[in-house]
């Protein structure tokens, strides 16, 4: 029987010794997943090794662009940065790199210095990705806010198409369908739909403690294919306070949200990784169902049930329900909405094709 353990150890020893711990982490991630063939395990580990060692400036610039795409996705409620990472081919490396940040790794700062620590966590990759995400969040927050206020139907239509295509993409990752998988998917969809009908838990003026936990929960969505961090913020009623903090440069609130995001990322990434390692099909079924049910939240045509007055004294919708475009009170912009939904749908399909071609 072919010993894959010996293969990866030999590769590390001969050519990539400095990254042995990272390769071991990548190998463990793939090896625990029984759905992955031996050939696929080899491909995953060797690819990650080469990526970690042989990147040049242009490669890291491309990683930054992928980060910008992830950030742009997570600014908008409903589309997932994790899905963008999945279809752009960096998801496996992202999970492995995040999971490498722990207390043992931090001790390297004292024992072996910054360089060893930076290599251990795949720092160049993470830094490039975070720069791209940060650029998108800072530059697009105000624009997205303006578009949602002035052209809500067109914006939601575009992202409705994006999310719909993301559902198909995530569902295709399920390698074994059975009665339990379908049941879990349906149950998750029903639960998600019910959640989208609830009123927001909080309104403007959210407390710093609440925003800390909101940041912790939302960041998990960035590494979960199919769940949008911004969508989680919408469900929690924290989306507008966070968006306003970003484009008004409220650095105190931004620091609080960021601290929550760091805690959430380091804590939940290991939990997520464990579920993907041991119950990947079931996890993907839950995610697929959840995103399917959450489409109700980003349906373009809404009827306002209750209103609230914001801090500027302006009445804004508090609780809404989805309605038919033909029952919409006002210009439904149906033709443009359909065109934009199709464009959003095709964008995900094109990105998927590009990722497959690059492999």
ABEGO torsion letter per residue (X at the ends): XBBAAAAAAAAAAAAAAAAAAAAAAAAAAAAABAABBAAAAAAAAAAAAAAAAABBAAAAAAAAAAAAAAAAAAABBGBBAAAAAAAAGAAAAAAAAAAABBAAAAAAAAAAEAAAAAAAAGAAAAAAAAAAAAAAAAAAAAAAAAAAAABAAAAAAAAAAAAAAAAAAAAAABABBBAAAAAAAAAAAAAAAAAAABBBABBBGBBAAAAAAAAAAAAAAAABBGBBAAAAAAAAGAAAAAAAAAAAGBAAAAAAAAAAAAAAAAAAAAAAAAAAAABAAAAAAAAAAAAAAAAAAABABBBBABBBBBAAGBBBBABBBBBBAAABBEBAGAAAAAAAAAAAAAAAAAAAAAAAAAX
